[in-house]
């Protein structure tokens, strides 16, 4: 099944579910606010009751001594009863808020998981995609970043532990063993012309990389000497290009830019190695772990949980894609309509944008 077909189905299941869960959360938050307001009103009434009881003795026609004694006793009794009622109101509010808070958290988590399930299938047209990889404490963190039409951007955390290449520190020998880089020229007493000094790359560790479909920027470091190799690789059809910079405590060298050095570089070997590295990094896309960013027109959807607003924007993107709409035409319209009806007026708007009502009568 194509990504477009999968995305069409997931629009009415996972994405629609995220809207329902976020709406449930919204209702729960409203109930929390109502419970707070009701408790505040009751507490205010209790404060007023204490004042009214105290003022009741102002017009009492008794002897001063009897009046003061009666006032004291009744006020003490009333204060105790009011305090006990106040404690019960606060305890009930606390229990209600805790219960509703737990329900709200559950609905929030379900909404986010549904958004994850939807976006993990790459259901929207992608205008730009990149993977960032960084070494920290002998393990890699990796994120996949996506940009889509309609100012939609999202990002997934990737599972490097499941990768054969990046579950631990990745050495250059992992893509090709025995690669040597000419890093400087020197003279020997036996020969007049300059001869290159070679740096063997086997023990250089990948410390960071950024990869897209046909482009790679990567940094390798030899931890003992702190020597660094920076690679930039791109490919287009049968052509590919690589630039290499080397630096250590002595100098910084543009290996591919200096003809005297580059003629000693096995360029086809280096291109093949960096191409395999690019493919290995891109392979991480299969191991998405968690949706860590979702923005729509600059709005942080994971924070606002405006799943309906995001769904409406996603639909606006999809209706402009012929492939997406072709896939949408194969979805059962009655099923789609029933799912969208659950979302209320916002779902009706989506139904109309997709032309589902007209299709259901065909």
Secondary structure, DSSP 8 states (H G I E B T S, - for coil): --HHHHHHHHIIIIIHHHHHHHHHHHHHHHHHHHHHHHHHHHHHHHHHHHHHHHHTTTT--S-HHHHHHHHHHHHHHHHHHHHHHHHHHHHHHHHHHHHHHHHHHHHHHHHHHHHHHHHHT--S-EEEEEEEEEEETTEEEEEEEEEETTTEEEEEEE-GGG-TTTSS--BGGGT-TT-EEEEEEE--SS-SS-EEEEEE-TT-EEEEEEEETTEEEEEEEETTTTEEEEEEEEEETTEEEEEEEEE-SS-EEETTT-HHHHTTS-HHHHHHHHHHHHHHHHGGGG-EEEEEEEEETTEEHHHH--HHHHHHHHHHHHTT-HHHHHHHTTS-HHHHHHHHHTTTHHHHHHHHHTTHHHHHT-
